[in-house]
Amino acid sequence: MHNFWIGLCISALFIVWAPPAFTVSLAACHLWLLLPRWYTLFRLNLGHEQGMLKFNPADASYYSQ
């Protein structure tokens, strides 16, 4: 979630200096890159209180205790 908010704030800073179309496309690209990670995060984390979710460049793993 930190990646989402930091990227969104950086995109919002571009509103002052860049054209609105560039800012919207920057925010859309940011969301496009984060959506697979969000889907995996919410899909594997439903209803599990204990466990660890680990993201690697090649895959995502969930370890339950």
Distance bins in CASP14 RR format, pairs under 12 A and 6 or more apart:
PFRMAT RR
TARGET T0000
AUTHOR 0000-0000-0000
RMODE 2
METHOD distances of the structure
MODEL  1
1 7 0 0 0 0 0 1 0 0 0 0 0
1 8 0 0 0 0 0 1 0 0 0 0 0
1 34 0 0 0 0 1 0 0 0 0 0 0
1 37 0 0 0 0 0 1 0 0 0 0 0
1 38 0 0 0 0 1 0 0 0 0 0 0
1 41 0 0 0 0 1 0 0 0 0 0 0
1 42 0 0 0 0 0 1 0 0 0 0 0
1 45 0 0 0 0 0 1 0 0 0 0 0
2 8 0 0 0 0 0 1 0 0 0 0 0
2 9 0 0 0 0 0 1 0 0 0 0 0
2 34 0 0 0 0 0 1 0 0 0 0 0
2 37 0 0 0 0 0 1 0 0 0 0 0
3 9 0 0 0 0 0 1 0 0 0 0 0
3 10 0 0 0 0 0 1 0 0 0 0 0
3 30 0 0 0 0 1 0 0 0 0 0 0
3 31 0 0 0 0 0 1 0 0 0 0 0
3 33 0 0 0 0 1 0 0 0 0 0 0
3 34 1 0 0 1 0 0 0 0 0 0 0
3 35 0 0 0 0 0 1 0 0 0 0 0
3 37 1 0 0 1 0 0 0 0 0 0 0
3 38 0 0 0 0 1 0 0 0 0 0 0
3 41 0 0 0 0 0 1 0 0 0 0 0
3 55 0 0 0 0 0 1 0 0 0 0 0
4 10 0 0 0 0 0 1 0 0 0 0 0
4 11 0 0 0 0 0 1 0 0 0 0 0
4 27 0 0 0 0 0 1 0 0 0 0 0
4 30 1 0 0 1 0 0 0 0 0 0 0
4 31 0 0 0 0 1 0 0 0 0 0 0
4 33 0 0 0 0 0 1 0 0 0 0 0
4 34 1 0 1 0 0 0 0 0 0 0 0
4 35 0 0 0 0 0 1 0 0 0 0 0
4 37 0 0 0 0 1 0 0 0 0 0 0
4 38 1 0 0 1 0 0 0 0 0 0 0
4 41 0 0 0 0 0 1 0 0 0 0 0
5 11 0 0 0 0 0 1 0 0 0 0 0
5 12 0 0 0 0 0 1 0 0 0 0 0
5 30 0 0 0 0 0 1 0 0 0 0 0
5 34 0 0 0 0 0 1 0 0 0 0 0
6 12 0 0 0 0 0 1 0 0 0 0 0
6 13 0 0 0 0 0 1 0 0 0 0 0
6 30 0 0 0 0 1 0 0 0 0 0 0
6 34 0 0 0 0 0 1 0 0 0 0 0
7 13 0 0 0 0 1 0 0 0 0 0 0
7 14 0 0 0 0 0 1 0 0 0 0 0
7 23 0 0 0 0 0 1 0 0 0 0 0
7 26 0 0 0 0 1 0 0 0 0 0 0
7 27 0 0 0 0 1 0 0 0 0 0 0
7 29 0 0 0 0 0 1 0 0 0 0 0
7 30 1 0 1 0 0 0 0 0 0 0 0
7 31 0 0 0 0 1 0 0 0 0 0 0
7 33 0 0 0 0 1 0 0 0 0 0 0
7 34 0 0 0 0 1 0 0 0 0 0 0
8 14 0 0 0 0 0 1 0 0 0 0 0
8 15 0 0 0 0 0 1 0 0 0 0 0
8 23 0 0 0 0 0 1 0 0 0 0 0
8 26 0 0 0 0 1 0 0 0 0 0 0
8 27 1 0 0 1 0 0 0 0 0 0 0
8 28 0 0 0 0 0 1 0 0 0 0 0
8 29 0 0 0 0 0 1 0 0 0 0 0
8 30 1 0 0 1 0 0 0 0 0 0 0
8 31 0 0 0 0 1 0 0 0 0 0 0
8 34 0 0 0 0 1 0 0 0 0 0 0
9 15 0 0 0 0 0 1 0 0 0 0 0
9 26 0 0 0 0 0 1 0 0 0 0 0
9 27 0 0 0 0 0 1 0 0 0 0 0
9 30 0 0 0 0 0 1 0 0 0 0 0
10 17 0 0 0 0 0 1 0 0 0 0 0
10 18 0 0 0 0 0 1 0 0 0 0 0
10 23 0 0 0 0 0 1 0 0 0 0 0
10 26 0 0 0 0 1 0 0 0 0 0 0
10 27 0 0 0 0 1 0 0 0 0 0 0
10 29 0 0 0 0 0 1 0 0 0 0 0
10 30 0 0 0 0 1 0 0 0 0 0 0
11 17 0 0 0 0 0 1 0 0 0 0 0
11 18 0 0 0 0 1 0 0 0 0 0 0
11 20 0 0 0 0 0 1 0 0 0 0 0
11 22 0 0 0 0 1 0 0 0 0 0 0
11 23 1 0 0 1 0 0 0 0 0 0 0
11 24 0 0 0 0 1 0 0 0 0 0 0
11 25 0 0 0 0 1 0 0 0 0 0 0
11 26 1 0 1 0 0 0 0 0 0 0 0
11 27 1 0 1 0 0 0 0 0 0 0 0
11 28 0 0 0 0 1 0 0 0 0 0 0
11 29 0 0 0 0 1 0 0 0 0 0 0
11 30 1 0 1 0 0 0 0 0 0 0 0
11 31 0 0 0 0 1 0 0 0 0 0 0
11 34 0 0 0 0 0 1 0 0 0 0 0
12 18 0 0 0 0 0 1 0 0 0 0 0
12 20 0 0 0 0 0 1 0 0 0 0 0
12 23 1 0 0 1 0 0 0 0 0 0 0
12 24 0 0 0 0 0 1 0 0 0 0 0
12 26 0 0 0 0 1 0 0 0 0 0 0
12 27 0 0 0 0 1 0 0 0 0 0 0
12 30 0 0 0 0 0 1 0 0 0 0 0
13 23 0 0 0 0 1 0 0 0 0 0 0
13 26 0 0 0 0 0 1 0 0 0 0 0
13 27 0 0 0 0 0 1 0 0 0 0 0
14 20 0 0 0 0 1 0 0 0 0 0 0
14 21 0 0 0 0 0 1 0 0 0 0 0
14 22 1 0 0 1 0 0 0 0 0 0 0
14 23 1 0 1 0 0 0 0 0 0 0 0
14 24 0 0 0 0 1 0 0 0 0 0 0
14 25 0 0 0 0 0 1 0 0 0 0 0
14 26 1 0 0 1 0 0 0 0 0 0 0
14 27 0 0 0 0 1 0 0 0 0 0 0
14 29 0 0 0 0 0 1 0 0 0 0 0
14 30 0 0 0 0 0 1 0 0 0 0 0
15 21 0 0 0 0 0 1 0 0 0 0 0
15 22 0 0 0 0 1 0 0 0 0 0 0
15 23 1 0 1 0 0 0 0 0 0 0 0
15 24 0 0 0 0 1 0 0 0 0 0 0
15 26 0 0 0 0 1 0 0 0 0 0 0
15 27 0 0 0 0 1 0 0 0 0 0 0
16 22 0 0 0 0 0 1 0 0 0 0 0
16 23 0 0 0 0 1 0 0 0 0 0 0
17 23 0 0 0 0 1 0 0 0 0 0 0
17 26 0 0 0 0 0 1 0 0 0 0 0
18 24 0 0 0 0 1 0 0 0 0 0 0
18 25 0 0 0 0 1 0 0 0 0 0 0
18 26 1 0 0 1 0 0 0 0 0 0 0
18 27 0 0 0 0 0 1 0 0 0 0 0
19 25 0 0 0 0 1 0 0 0 0 0 0
19 26 0 0 0 0 0 1 0 0 0 0 0
20 26 0 0 0 0 0 1 0 0 0 0 0
20 27 0 0 0 0 0 1 0 0 0 0 0
21 27 0 0 0 0 0 1 0 0 0 0 0
21 28 0 0 0 0 0 1 0 0 0 0 0
22 28 0 0 0 0 0 1 0 0 0 0 0
22 29 0 0 0 0 0 1 0 0 0 0 0
23 29 0 0 0 0 0 1 0 0 0 0 0
23 30 0 0 0 0 0 1 0 0 0 0 0
24 30 0 0 0 0 0 1 0 0 0 0 0
24 31 0 0 0 0 0 1 0 0 0 0 0
25 31 0 0 0 0 0 1 0 0 0 0 0
25 32 0 0 0 0 0 1 0 0 0 0 0
26 32 0 0 0 0 0 1 0 0 0 0 0
26 33 0 0 0 0 0 1 0 0 0 0 0
27 33 0 0 0 0 0 1 0 0 0 0 0
27 34 0 0 0 0 0 1 0 0 0 0 0
28 34 0 0 0 0 0 1 0 0 0 0 0
28 35 0 0 0 0 0 1 0 0 0 0 0
29 35 0 0 0 0 0 1 0 0 0 0 0
30 37 0 0 0 0 0 1 0 0 0 0 0
30 38 0 0 0 0 0 1 0 0 0 0 0
31 37 0 0 0 0 0 1 0 0 0 0 0
31 38 0 0 0 0 1 0 0 0 0 0 0
31 39 0 0 0 0 0 1 0 0 0 0 0
32 38 0 0 0 0 0 1 0 0 0 0 0
34 40 0 0 0 0 0 1 0 0 0 0 0
34 41 0 0 0 0 1 0 0 0 0 0 0
34 42 0 0 0 0 0 1 0 0 0 0 0
34 55 0 0 0 0 0 1 0 0 0 0 0
35 41 0 0 0 0 0 1 0 0 0 0 0
35 42 0 0 0 0 0 1 0 0 0 0 0
35 43 0 0 0 0 0 1 0 0 0 0 0
36 42 0 0 0 0 0 1 0 0 0 0 0
36 43 0 0 0 0 0 1 0 0 0 0 0
36 55 0 0 0 0 0 1 0 0 0 0 0
36 59 0 0 0 0 0 1 0 0 0 0 0
36 60 0 0 0 0 1 0 0 0 0 0 0
37 43 0 0 0 0 0 1 0 0 0 0 0
37 44 0 0 0 0 0 1 0 0 0 0 0
37 45 0 0 0 0 0 1 0 0 0 0 0
37 53 0 0 0 0 0 1 0 0 0 0 0
37 55 1 0 0 1 0 0 0 0 0 0 0
37 56 0 0 0 0 0 1 0 0 0 0 0
37 57 0 0 0 0 0 1 0 0 0 0 0
37 59 0 0 0 0 0 1 0 0 0 0 0
37 60 1 0 0 1 0 0 0 0 0 0 0
38 44 0 0 0 0 0 1 0 0 0 0 0
38 45 0 0 0 0 0 1 0 0 0 0 0
38 53 0 0 0 0 0 1 0 0 0 0 0
38 55 0 0 0 0 0 1 0 0 0 0 0
38 60 0 0 0 0 0 1 0 0 0 0 0
39 45 0 0 0 0 0 1 0 0 0 0 0
39 46 0 0 0 0 0 1 0 0 0 0 0
39 60 0 0 0 0 1 0 0 0 0 0 0
40 46 0 0 0 0 0 1 0 0 0 0 0
40 53 1 0 0 1 0 0 0 0 0 0 0
40 54 0 0 0 0 0 1 0 0 0 0 0
40 55 1 0 0 1 0 0 0 0 0 0 0
40 56 0 0 0 0 0 1 0 0 0 0 0
40 59 0 0 0 0 1 0 0 0 0 0 0
40 60 1 0 1 0 0 0 0 0 0 0 0
40 61 0 0 0 0 0 1 0 0 0 0 0
40 62 0 0 0 0 1 0 0 0 0 0 0
41 48 0 0 0 0 0 1 0 0 0 0 0
41 53 1 0 0 1 0 0 0 0 0 0 0
41 54 0 0 0 0 0 1 0 0 0 0 0
41 55 0 0 0 0 1 0 0 0 0 0 0
41 60 0 0 0 0 1 0 0 0 0 0 0
41 62 0 0 0 0 0 1 0 0 0 0 0
42 48 0 0 0 0 0 1 0 0 0 0 0
42 53 0 0 0 0 0 1 0 0 0 0 0
42 60 0 0 0 0 0 1 0 0 0 0 0
43 53 0 0 0 0 0 1 0 0 0 0 0
43 60 0 0 0 0 1 0 0 0 0 0 0
43 62 0 0 0 0 1 0 0 0 0 0 0
44 51 0 0 0 0 1 0 0 0 0 0 0
44 52 0 0 0 0 0 1 0 0 0 0 0
44 53 1 0 1 0 0 0 0 0 0 0 0
44 54 0 0 0 0 0 1 0 0 0 0 0
44 55 0 0 0 0 0 1 0 0 0 0 0
44 59 0 0 0 0 0 1 0 0 0 0 0
44 60 1 0 0 1 0 0 0 0 0 0 0
44 61 0 0 0 0 1 0 0 0 0 0 0
44 62 1 0 1 0 0 0 0 0 0 0 0
44 63 0 0 0 0 0 1 0 0 0 0 0
44 64 0 0 0 0 1 0 0 0 0 0 0
45 51 0 0 0 0 1 0 0 0 0 0 0
45 52 0 0 0 0 0 1 0 0 0 0 0
45 53 1 0 0 1 0 0 0 0 0 0 0
45 60 0 0 0 0 0 1 0 0 0 0 0
45 62 1 0 0 1 0 0 0 0 0 0 0
45 64 0 0 0 0 0 1 0 0 0 0 0
46 53 0 0 0 0 0 1 0 0 0 0 0
46 62 0 0 0 0 0 1 0 0 0 0 0
47 62 0 0 0 0 0 1 0 0 0 0 0
47 64 0 0 0 0 0 1 0 0 0 0 0
48 62 1 0 0 1 0 0 0 0 0 0 0
48 63 0 0 0 0 0 1 0 0 0 0 0
48 64 1 0 0 1 0 0 0 0 0 0 0
48 65 0 0 0 0 1 0 0 0 0 0 0
49 64 0 0 0 0 1 0 0 0 0 0 0
49 65 0 0 0 0 1 0 0 0 0 0 0
50 62 0 0 0 0 0 1 0 0 0 0 0
50 63 0 0 0 0 1 0 0 0 0 0 0
50 64 1 0 0 1 0 0 0 0 0 0 0
50 65 1 0 1 0 0 0 0 0 0 0 0
51 61 0 0 0 0 0 1 0 0 0 0 0
51 62 1 0 0 1 0 0 0 0 0 0 0
51 63 1 0 1 0 0 0 0 0 0 0 0
51 64 1 0 1 0 0 0 0 0 0 0 0
51 65 1 0 1 0 0 0 0 0 0 0 0
52 60 0 0 0 0 0 1 0 0 0 0 0
52 61 0 0 0 0 1 0 0 0 0 0 0
52 62 1 0 0 1 0 0 0 0 0 0 0
52 63 1 0 1 0 0 0 0 0 0 0 0
52 64 0 0 0 0 1 0 0 0 0 0 0
52 65 1 0 0 1 0 0 0 0 0 0 0
53 59 0 0 0 0 0 1 0 0 0 0 0
53 60 1 0 0 1 0 0 0 0 0 0 0
53 61 1 0 0 1 0 0 0 0 0 0 0
53 62 1 0 1 0 0 0 0 0 0 0 0
53 63 1 0 0 1 0 0 0 0 0 0 0
53 64 0 0 0 0 0 1 0 0 0 0 0
54 60 1 0 0 1 0 0 0 0 0 0 0
54 61 1 0 1 0 0 0 0 0 0 0 0
54 62 1 0 0 1 0 0 0 0 0 0 0
54 63 1 0 0 1 0 0 0 0 0 0 0
55 61 0 0 0 0 1 0 0 0 0 0 0
55 62 0 0 0 0 0 1 0 0 0 0 0
END
